[in-house]
Amino acid sequence: MSDLNDVNQPKHSDDTRAVEAATEERSVRVVLSTVLGISFVVFPVFLGFWLLANIKGIGASLLMLPGPQMIEIPLLGLLVYIVGFALTSGLGILPTYAQSIFGGWIFGFSLGVPAALLGFTGGALLGWMICRVVSSDAVTRRIDRNPRWRVIRRAFVDESPMRTLGLVTLVRFPPNSPFALTNLALAVSGVRILPYAIGTFVGMAPRTIVACVLAASAAETGAVDIQTFIKDKGTWPLVIGVVVMILALAILSKIGNAAIARAFPGVETS
């Protein structure tokens, strides 16, 4: 009998160590995902203002790049903007609103809007992949421990692809939905990449277009940057433009939050 226990003991010990190792790995992934989420909140807030304050210098650098011209805009400069938008938004470094304003200001409406749409879509895909690699299924397990959160998560992943697409669109629609943090939330919840990508594109298109249009309109006055615009036109045109953008985004937010409330009764959206 003693011999039999000695034989079984190593296997039992190995199984215990495997379980402990898996538990420890999941705990590390939860911590890393938390750190990622905090960075996604902090960095965009400050760096977004930095980008807008340096529109003139950064924009001039893009417009001076060599290569074929597209409506007096160098193709290389436009491509650098799109790739840069994707990388910095996907990594949670720069906010999409600032980069959309930048695109509309530098490239105008006709090129700025499609470039910004491509930029944030690429950023969403990059963010999804990073968050999935960091979190794996560790955060999903934590979410499922809470019955309310589990119901919300499963509404995204256990329904048909079309319903998932619709829910992702609704979550992306309100302008107060933080881009990088939403990438993290959707990725760790197990949302599949195709409805995630399409829903992100459709949901974020309205607010991106609003930001690009207003920025392009301001740039058409001949101002090279926001500081020059204020100096030449005074503060009132800027105030009016900001108010118009806030009102437009508030309307979008109201519509999106109302739709989310209908999809998830009892869930706070404000």
N, C-alpha and C positions, 0 to 999 in steps of 0.2 A: 504493500500500500504506500509506503514511504517512497519507494522507487517511482511509483506512478505519479505522485505529487511532484517529485523532482523533475520528471519529464515534462509535466504540464506547466510548471512554474515559468520557464523562459518564455513560452508562448504568451502566457498571461501578462508577463512583464512587458513584452514587446508591444502587445495590443494597448496596454495602458500608456506606454510612452508615445505611441502613435496618436492616441486620442488627445493626450496632453499637448503634443506638438501641433496638432491641427487646431486645437482650441487657442493656443498661443498665437499661431499664425493669424487666425481670424481676429483676435484682439488687436494685433499689430495693424492689420488692414483697417479695422474700424478707426483706430487712432490716426492713421495716415489719411483716411478719408475725411476725418474731422478737420485735420490740419489743412487739407486741400480746400475744404469748404470755407474755412476762415480766410484763407488767402484769396479765395474767389470773391469775398466780400470786401476785403481791405484794399487790395492793390488797384482794382478798377476805379474806385472812388477818387483816389489821388491822381493816378496817371491819366485819367480822362481829362481833368482840368489842364494837365501839362500838355497833352496833345492839342487841345483847342487853343491854348496860349501860344503854341508854336506852329500854327497852321502855315504861316508865311514861309518860314525856313524849310520845313519838311516838304511842303507842297512845291516850293521852287526846286528842291532837289529832285523830286519825282518828274517834274515837267522838263527838266534839263537832261534827262536820260536820253541816250541816242536810240535810234531805231525808227521803224515806220510810224507815220503819224495817223491818228484817228481823230478827225475833227480838231486838228491842231493840238492834239494830246498824244504824246509818245506812247506807243503800245507797251513798251517795256515799263514805263512809269505806271501805267494802269495795271499791268500784271503784278508788279511789285506791291502795289496797294492791295490787290486782292489777296495775294499770298500772305502779306503782312497782316491784313485783317484776320485771315483764317488762323494764323499762328498765334497772334496776340490775344484774340478772343477765345480760341480753343484752350490756351494755356491759362486763361483767366487773368491776363495782364492788363488789357485795355477793355473798356466797356464798348458795347456795340453802338450805343447812342452817339458817343463821341466820334467813332470811326465813320458812322453814317453821315454825321454833320460834316466831317472832314471830306468825305467822298463827294458830297453834293457841292461843297464850297470849291474844291479844286477841279473837279471833272465836270461839273454842271449836272443838270437833271438827266440828260439823255444817256450819259455814260456813268454818272455817279450812282444812279439807282441800281442798274443791273450789276455793277461792280460790287456794291455793298451787299446785294442779295447773295451773290456768289461768295463773298467774303464770310458772312456770318453762317452760311450753310456749311462751308468748309470748316469753319471754327467749331460748329456744332458736332460734326463728324469726328474731328480731332479730339474734342472734349469728351465725347462718348467713349472713344477708345481708351483714352488716358484713365478715365474714371473706372471703366470696367477692369482694366489691368490692375489698378491700385486696390479696388474694393473686392473684386471677385464676387463671391456670394456671401461674404462676411456681413456686410451691412444689410443685405436682404434678410438674413437670418435674424438680425436684430429687429428689423422692421416687423417681421412676422410674429415677434413676441407680443406686440401690441395689437389687440384685436381690431381697433379702429384703423390703425395704419395698415394692417394686413388687408382689410377690405378695400382701402383706397388703392394699394399696390396691385392687388389682384384685378381691380377694375381696369387697370392699364395692361396687364400682361396675360390675363386669362380669358379675355374676350376676343372677338374677331379682330383681324388686322384693321378693318375699316373703323371699328369703334375705337381702337387704340389710336389710330391716326386722328380721329376727331377729338379725343381727349387731349392728345399732345398739342393739337392746334389751339384748343381752348386755353391750356396752361400757358402757351407761348403768347397768346394774343394780348393780355394786359401789359401795358408798357412798364408797369412796376414789377414785372417778373424778371428777376436778375438772371442774365444769360448764363454765365458760367455755373452759378449755383443750381440753376434749373437743369443744366447738362448733367451735373452730378446726381441730382435727385432722380432724374429719369433713368440714367445709366445704372445706378445701383438698384433701382427697382426692377430691373430686368426687361425694360422696354426694348423691343426688337428694333434693329437699326433702320429698316426701311420706313416703317410708319413714323419713327422718330425723326428721320431726316425730312420727309415730306411734310409732316405736321409742323416741324420747326420752320420750314420755308414759308408755308402758307400762313402760319400764325404770326410770324414776325414781319412779314412783308408790309402790312399797313403802317406800322410805326416807323419802319425804315424809310418808306417812301415819304412820310410826313417830314422826317428830319432832313432828308436829302433835298426835298422841294424847298423848304424854308431856307436852308443853307445856300442853295443855288440862287435863290431869289436875292438874298443879301449880297452874295458875291457879284451879281450882275450890276450892282451899283458902282462897281469899280474898286471896291475896297479889297485890299490884299490880305487883310486879316480882320479879326473881330475888333482889335484895338483901333485900327484905322477906321473901321465902320462906325464905331462910337465917336471917334474924333471928328469925322466928316459929317455925320448925320445927327449927332447928338444921342442922348440915351433913350429918347422916346421911341424911335423906330425899333431899337433893340428890345425895349420893354414890351412894345406891342407884339413883336415877333415871338418873344418868349411866352407872352400870355396866350397868343394864338396857338402855339405849339402845346402849351400846357392844357388848354381847353380841348384841343383835338385829341391829345393823348388821354385826357380824363374821360372823354366820351368813349374811346376805345377800351379803356380800363373798365368803365361801367358796363359796357356790353359784354366784355370777356368775363368779368366777375359774376355777372348775372347768369351767364351760361354755365360757368363752373358750379355755381350754387345749385342750379337745376340738375347738373350731372352728379353732384355729390351733396345731397341734402344734409344740412347740419355742419358742413365744413366751412370754417371761416375763410373768407377770400380777401378781406381788407388788410 
